[in-house]
Amino acid sequence: MGIRTAILGYGRSGSSLHAGPIEKHDDFDMIAACDIDPARRDRAVERFGCTVYEDYHRMLDEEALDLVVIVTRSHQHCEMTCDCLAAGVNVLVTKPWAVNEAEARRMTDAAATSKGMLLPWLPARWGGDLARLRQLLDEGAIGNVFLVRRAVCSFATRCDWQTERRCGGGYLLNWGPHIVDPPVVLLGSPVRSVYGRMKQTINPGDTEDVFFAVMTLENGAIIQAEYTVAVESLPGWFIQGDRGTIVVRDGAIKVYKKTPAQPDDPTNYGSMRGTDEDVFEEAIEGSRYGDEFQIYAEVAQALRGERPYPVTPEDALELSRVLDAIRISSEEDRVVEL
Ligand SMILES: NC(=O)c1ccc[n+]([C@@H]2O[C@H](COP(=O)([O-])OP(=O)(O)OC[C@H]3O[C@@H](n4cnc5c(N)ncnc54)[C@H](O)[C@@H]3O)[C@@H](O)[C@H]2O)c1
């Protein structure tokens, strides 16, 4: 028997991003699924032949589970996670794992007293773009990085629960884990101050579909991160160093290396052009939001005690604090210090 696994929330993401790798991995056995929607329970039975439940408390009472994967609406994650941890079960919880810092703290506290592990799902940390950018920055390809701009653009509306604040909707929570977290990880320094702006532009509901943040890190570098509604797209990444620039757009990464000339004549600014220009472009390997099969392989290793899971609850708590700061900055029209 592999890792006895249940999915809690067999919806759009639960039945695809999570059921897919669970189905393919020999390490996992999908023994139960829980959803309040009977049609979705039927689909889980057809696919896995597993036991299904309408009420997750009953599932926790009746099944001997090793892992519950929580993929319900965002405002439900905290309570469900705490209940599963109280039952001594390991939990993998999708993003956004919590709707604010207070929930994130309840979850880290619940993990501290449980024999179950708490594994936050932050798939962009496995992204092909982040991995390659890390290599390039480690090699010093563009020198010292002082500014990273990260953006995702679309001109699509949605009308589901993700447009409702009471359900934990809004693009800051939905997209922040993919947009705000990776540049902070890339630069490896904590966020110290945040200026944020949020707007509701084309979506119905009562939450933002645009967010914009300027974050200053402890090491002095600046990150500008945004999800924005626009027909034309900005580069996904635009990274500025003192020896060049990296641009990521449409699955390709382009590196411009340059050494600025030192001034030799104070009256002749025009001669201070960079030298040693070197430009190369390559395709990015792997998905921007990580390979789910690989992430599940690392979940299995963590549950077998072979290797720590690379995203800690403290990492996810820190991200919740930063997302809160962006929201507070926008709502209160002030810079928030962390
Ligand atoms: N790339 C990613 O990591 C990614 C992508 C999409 C969604 N998500 C996250 O996954 C979560 C779910 O999003 P979705 O688009 O799949 O939503 P969804 O509405 O399709 O799925 C949620 C499911 O939870 C079920 N549910 C609701 N209340 C329940 C309860 N009390 N008990 C059991 N089941 C219950 C619903 O019936 C539904 O099937 C969100 O938090 C979202 O942010 C992550």
The ligand as an ORCA input file, in Angstrom:
! r2SCAN-3c Opt
* xyz 0 1
  N      -2.027     26.486     -9.890
  C      -2.619     26.214     -8.743
  O      -1.992     25.835     -7.790
  C      -4.117     26.392     -8.616
  C      -4.898     26.488     -9.776
  C      -6.279     26.626     -9.619
  C      -6.842     26.690     -8.336
  N      -6.048     26.625     -7.235
  C      -6.643     26.715     -5.882
  O      -7.464     25.585     -5.648
  C      -8.581     25.949     -4.830
  C      -9.853     25.466     -5.499
  O     -10.012     26.156     -6.724
  P     -10.886     25.508     -7.900
  O     -10.753     26.410     -9.046
  O     -10.562     24.062     -8.042
  O     -12.360     25.672     -7.270
  P     -13.617     24.735     -7.464
  O     -14.795     25.519     -7.006
  O     -13.650     24.165     -8.850
  O     -13.352     23.504     -6.474
  C     -13.619     23.553     -5.096
  C     -14.332     22.246     -4.730
  O     -14.528     22.210     -3.313
  C     -15.816     21.650     -3.077
  N     -16.261     22.014     -1.739
  C     -16.755     23.220     -1.311
  N     -17.058     23.143      0.010
  C     -16.745     21.902      0.400
  C     -16.836     21.230      1.659
  N     -17.288     21.835      2.770
  N     -16.431     19.943      1.708
  C     -15.973     19.310      0.607
  N     -15.869     19.895     -0.604
  C     -16.251     21.179     -0.700
  C     -16.674     22.242     -4.201
  O     -17.885     21.513     -4.383
  C     -15.718     22.135     -5.377
  O     -15.833     20.874     -6.033
  C      -8.507     27.453     -4.631
  O      -7.984     27.744     -3.364
  C      -7.573     27.925     -5.740
  O      -6.847     29.090     -5.405
  C      -4.707     26.445     -7.358
*
